[in-house]
Amino acid sequence: MARAAALPWYLWCCVLAVTSSMAGVHWDISWHRSIGRDTFWSPPHLAIYLGAVLAGVSCACLIFSTTFDRRAPLRECAVRIWGFRGPLGAFIAAWGGIAMLTSAPFDDWWHNAYGLDVKILSPPHTVLAAGMIAVEAGSLILILGQMNRAAGEMRERLERMFLYVAGMMVVGLMALLLEYTYRVLLHTGRTYRVIATVIPLVLAGVSRASGRRWPATTVAGVYTAFLVALVWILPRFAAEPKLGPVYYQVKQFVPNGFPILLLAPALALDLLWRRTPDWNRWALAAVSGAVFVAVLVTAQWPFADFLMSPGARNWVFGAHYFDYDTRPDSYIARSLFYPLETPAQLRFELALAVAAATLSARAGLGWGEWMRRIRR
């Protein structure tokens, strides 16, 4: 039997780039929660910018080789931008890598001028986030171009790579939503509205573009496995606060919490989409939005109760890890939910969540149809 052709090197560089960046982002957040002080050359920052360099350099090399080598294998299926030739995804990912690297000195200046960030999305972090999303989207499109031209075993391998990168995209998007998904907020409708605004778009788009079974479940599984691994691995390493005031004595890295149970609505959506391939897009989006929110709330609401219980205070679920600046009288220290919404406000937020999930799923279905046509 003939040996299957190897996947192109630049695709592996993109996979490594998104993995390194996502590991670095979560490590960096944990660093701030455990140590508090960092430098431009901290290990998490190096992991983030390694991803930028890998994506930028590999995609730039691909673009230059396709432009200047008339015998380049991708020349016939390349797009032309500013006189350069290359796959569309390579241009997007290369721009993302440049944006990520541009944010580095901006972020260093910001910290020197204004101190520690109060919010995750400070101006330099917004530039960084835009770059990371571009690297992930560019990597998806670069893989898609190969995937939609391939057949047989090669297509199956590319589909697995495609779903993995989509899972890393969910990891990145959920990191941006971290301030809305803390444990103390999981009984507020706003949390589910924010999640429903973003995640159905990715799940619907990837499912339409992929030919594999259980695509949404696979993507949510990658997100879940990655976050669970961090909950189990990060506390294995020692850390000590270097910034006061210290209200809780931290001796190891503090993970960023057990993942949201996206697996449940993803599985429900896969079951729905397998039975409704010919539905009108708006009707399918409306049902998908309602299913996503209903299943997510049904699964996550009681699980949030469990995370607040003594049964979750172990290395498996990580509910006993606290930031060094956690006050003893805070809601998280006392395992209490923030009472932010009245019952009427909760119902209104959940209704908005269904509407947001519907629009997100509709956009995702359109995005997925576009991705299925990508050949370049």
C-alpha positions in Angstrom: 0.0 0.0 0.0 1.3 3.4 -0.9 2.2 5.6 2.0 -0.1 8.6 2.5 1.5 12.0 1.7 2.6 14.1 4.6 0.8 17.2 5.6 2.6 20.4 4.5 5.1 21.8 7.0 3.4 25.2 7.1 0.1 23.7 8.3 2.0 22.1 11.2 3.6 25.5 12.0 0.1 27.1 12.1 -1.1 24.4 14.4 1.9 24.9 16.7 1.4 28.6 16.5 -2.2 28.6 17.7 -1.4 26.0 20.4 1.6 28.0 21.8 -0.4 31.3 21.8 -3.4 29.8 23.6 -1.2 28.1 26.2 0.7 31.3 26.7 -2.5 33.4 27.1 -3.9 31.1 29.8 -0.5 30.8 31.5 -0.2 34.6 31.4 -3.6 35.1 33.1 -2.6 32.5 35.7 0.7 34.3 36.2 -1.1 37.5 37.0 -3.4 35.7 39.4 -0.6 33.9 41.1 2.4 36.1 41.0 1.0 39.5 40.0 4.2 41.0 38.5 5.8 40.1 35.2 8.2 41.4 32.7 8.2 41.7 29.0 10.4 38.5 28.9 8.2 36.4 31.1 7.7 32.7 29.9 4.0 33.2 29.1 4.8 36.2 26.9 7.5 34.2 25.1 5.0 31.4 24.4 2.5 33.9 23.0 5.0 35.6 20.8 6.5 32.3 19.7 3.1 31.6 18.2 3.2 35.0 16.4 6.6 34.3 15.0 5.7 30.8 13.9 2.6 32.0 12.1 4.1 35.1 10.6 7.4 33.6 9.4 5.9 30.3 8.0 3.1 32.1 6.2 5.5 34.8 4.9 7.8 32.1 3.5 4.8 30.4 1.9 3.7 33.7 0.3 7.3 34.6 -1.0 7.9 31.1 -2.4 4.6 31.1 -4.2 5.2 34.6 -5.5 8.7 34.2 -6.8 8.8 30.5 -7.7 6.8 29.9 -10.9 6.9 26.1 -10.2 5.5 26.5 -6.7 2.7 23.9 -6.1 0.2 26.4 -4.8 0.8 29.0 -7.5 -2.3 28.0 -9.5 -4.6 28.2 -6.5 -3.3 31.4 -5.0 -4.8 34.8 -4.6 -2.9 38.0 -5.5 -2.6 40.8 -3.0 -0.4 43.8 -3.5 1.6 42.0 -6.1 2.2 38.9 -3.9 0.7 35.5 -4.5 -0.3 33.0 -1.9 -3.2 31.2 -0.2 -5.8 33.5 1.3 -5.3 32.0 4.8 -1.6 32.7 4.6 -2.1 36.4 4.2 -4.6 36.5 7.1 -2.4 34.6 9.4 0.7 36.6 8.5 -1.1 39.8 9.3 -2.2 38.3 12.6 1.4 37.4 13.5 2.5 40.9 12.7 -0.3 42.4 14.8 0.6 40.2 17.7 4.2 41.2 17.6 3.2 44.9 17.2 1.2 44.7 20.4 4.2 43.5 22.4 6.1 46.9 22.8 2.7 48.7 23.0 1.8 46.4 26.0 5.2 46.9 27.6 4.8 50.7 27.3 1.2 50.6 28.6 2.3 48.7 31.8 5.1 51.1 32.4 2.8 54.1 31.9 -0.4 52.9 33.7 0.6 49.8 35.8 -1.2 46.5 35.8 -4.3 46.0 33.6 -7.7 46.3 35.3 -9.5 44.5 32.5 -8.4 41.7 30.1 -9.1 43.9 27.0 -6.8 46.8 27.5 -5.9 48.6 24.3 -2.7 46.6 23.7 -4.4 43.4 24.6 -7.2 44.3 22.1 -4.5 44.5 19.4 -3.1 41.2 20.6 -6.5 39.5 20.6 -7.2 40.8 17.0 -3.9 39.3 15.9 -4.6 35.9 17.6 -8.0 35.7 16.1 -6.5 36.5 12.7 -3.9 33.8 13.1 -6.6 31.3 14.1 -8.9 32.3 11.3 -6.1 32.4 8.7 -4.9 28.9 9.8 -8.5 27.6 9.4 -8.8 29.0 5.9 -5.3 27.8 5.0 -6.2 24.3 6.1 -9.6 24.6 4.3 -8.0 25.4 1.0 -6.0 22.2 1.2 -8.9 20.2 2.6 -11.4 21.2 0.0 -9.0 20.2 -2.8 -8.1 16.9 -1.1 -9.8 13.5 -1.0 -9.5 10.2 0.8 -7.1 9.8 3.8 -5.5 13.2 3.2 -8.9 15.0 3.5 -9.6 13.1 6.7 -6.3 14.2 8.2 -6.9 17.8 7.2 -10.4 17.7 8.7 -9.0 16.5 12.0 -6.5 19.4 11.9 -9.3 21.8 10.9 -11.4 20.8 13.9 -8.5 21.1 16.3 -7.7 24.6 15.2 -11.4 25.5 15.5 -11.2 24.1 19.1 -8.3 26.4 19.8 -10.3 29.3 18.4 -13.0 28.5 21.0 -10.3 28.4 23.6 -9.2 31.9 22.6 -12.7 33.4 22.4 -13.6 32.0 25.8 -10.5 33.5 27.2 -11.7 36.9 26.0 -15.0 36.2 27.9 -13.3 35.1 31.1 -14.5 38.1 33.1 -18.1 37.1 32.3 -17.7 33.4 33.1 -16.2 33.5 36.6 -17.7 30.9 38.9 -19.6 33.6 40.9 -21.4 34.8 37.8 -22.7 31.4 36.5 -26.2 32.1 37.9 -26.6 35.3 35.9 -28.3 35.5 32.5 -25.7 37.9 31.2 -23.1 35.1 31.3 -25.2 32.9 29.0 -26.0 35.8 26.8 -22.3 36.6 26.2 -21.5 33.0 25.5 -24.4 32.7 23.2 -23.3 35.7 21.2 -20.0 34.1 20.2 -19.8 30.4 20.4 -22.7 29.2 18.1 -21.1 31.1 15.3 -18.0 29.0 15.5 -19.9 25.7 16.0 -22.3 26.3 13.2 -19.6 27.5 10.8 -17.2 24.7 11.4 -20.0 22.1 11.3 -21.1 23.3 7.8 -17.5 23.4 6.5 -16.5 20.0 7.9 -17.6 16.7 6.5 -16.9 14.7 9.6 -19.4 13.3 12.1 -19.9 15.2 15.4 -17.9 18.3 14.3 -19.3 20.7 17.0 -18.8 18.0 19.7 -15.2 17.6 18.6 -14.5 21.3 18.7 -16.1 21.6 22.1 -14.1 18.5 23.2 -10.8 20.2 22.2 -11.7 23.3 24.2 -12.7 21.1 27.2 -9.6 18.9 27.1 -7.3 21.9 26.8 -8.8 23.8 29.8 -9.1 20.7 31.9 -5.4 19.9 31.2 -4.5 23.4 32.4 -6.5 23.0 35.6 -4.5 19.8 36.3 -1.1 21.0 35.2 -0.6 24.6 36.3 -1.0 23.9 40.0 1.9 21.4 39.8 4.3 24.4 39.5 5.3 26.6 42.4 4.4 30.3 42.4 4.6 33.1 44.9 2.9 36.5 44.9 5.3 39.4 44.2 2.7 42.2 44.4 0.6 43.2 47.3 -1.8 43.3 49.1 -1.8 39.5 49.5 -5.0 38.3 51.1 -4.6 34.6 50.2 -1.3 32.8 50.4 -0.7 31.3 47.0 2.0 28.6 46.7 1.3 27.3 43.1 0.0 28.7 39.8 -3.8 29.3 40.0 -5.7 27.9 37.0 -8.4 29.9 35.3 -11.3 27.6 36.3 -13.0 24.5 35.1 -14.2 24.9 31.5 -17.8 25.9 30.7 -19.8 22.8 29.7 -20.0 23.6 26.0 -19.9 19.9 25.3 -23.6 19.6 26.2 -25.0 22.1 23.7 -22.4 21.1 21.1 -23.7 17.5 21.2 -27.3 18.6 21.1 -26.5 20.8 18.0 -24.8 17.9 16.2 -27.8 15.8 16.8 -30.1 18.5 15.5 -28.1 19.4 12.5 -27.8 15.7 11.4 -31.6 15.6 11.2 -32.2 18.9 9.6 -29.9 19.2 6.6 -32.5 20.8 4.3 -34.1 23.3 6.6 -34.3 27.0 5.8 -31.3 28.7 7.3 -33.3 31.2 9.5 -35.6 28.4 10.8 -32.5 26.2 11.6 -30.8 29.1 13.2 -33.8 29.9 15.4 -34.1 26.3 16.6 -30.3 26.0 17.0 -30.2 29.2 19.2 -33.0 28.0 21.5 -31.4 24.5 21.8 -27.9 26.0 22.5 -29.2 28.2 25.3 -31.6 25.7 26.8 -29.1 22.9 26.9 -26.2 25.1 28.2 -28.3 26.5 31.0 -29.7 23.1 31.9 -26.2 21.7 32.1 -24.2 24.6 33.5 -26.6 25.9 36.1 -26.6 22.9 38.4 -22.9 22.3 37.7 -22.2 25.8 38.9 -23.9 24.8 42.2 -21.6 21.8 42.3 -18.5 24.0 41.7 -19.5 26.0 44.8 -19.8 22.9 46.9 -17.1 21.1 48.9 -17.2 18.3 46.4 -15.4 20.5 43.8 -12.6 21.6 46.1 -10.0 19.1 44.8 -7.4 18.8 42.0 -10.0 17.5 39.5 -12.3 20.6 39.5 -9.9 23.1 41.0 -12.5 25.0 43.0 -10.1 25.4 46.0 -7.6 27.6 44.1 -7.9 31.4 44.7 -6.0 34.4 43.5 -3.5 36.0 45.9 -5.8 39.1 46.2 -8.9 37.2 47.1 -10.4 38.8 50.2 -11.8 36.5 52.9 -15.2 38.2 52.8 -15.5 38.1 49.0 -18.2 36.1 47.3 -15.8 33.7 45.7 -14.1 32.9 49.0 -17.5 32.3 50.6 -18.7 30.2 47.6 -21.6 32.5 46.9 -23.0 33.7 43.6 -23.2 37.4 42.8 -26.9 38.5 43.3 -26.8 40.7 40.2 -30.2 40.0 38.7 -33.8 39.8 39.7 -35.9 36.9 38.4 -37.4 39.2 35.8 -34.0 40.4 34.7 -32.7 36.8 34.5 -35.6 35.9 32.2 -35.0 38.9 30.1 -31.3 38.1 29.8 -32.0 34.5 28.8 -34.5 35.7 26.2 -31.7 38.0 24.8 -29.4 35.0 24.9 -31.7 33.0 22.7 -31.9 35.9 20.2 -28.1 36.4 20.3 -27.6 32.6 19.7 -30.0 32.7 16.8 -28.2 35.5 15.1 -24.8 33.9 15.9 -25.9 30.6 14.5 -27.3 32.2 11.3 -24.0 34.0 10.8 -22.2 30.8 11.4 -24.3 28.9 8.8 -23.5 31.5 6.2 -19.8 31.5 7.2 -19.7 27.7 6.9 -21.2 27.7 3.4 -18.5 30.2 2.4 -15.8 28.0 3.9 -17.0 25.0 2.0 -16.3 26.9 -1.3 -12.7 27.9 -0.4 -10.1 26.4 -2.8 -7.4 29.0 -2.4 
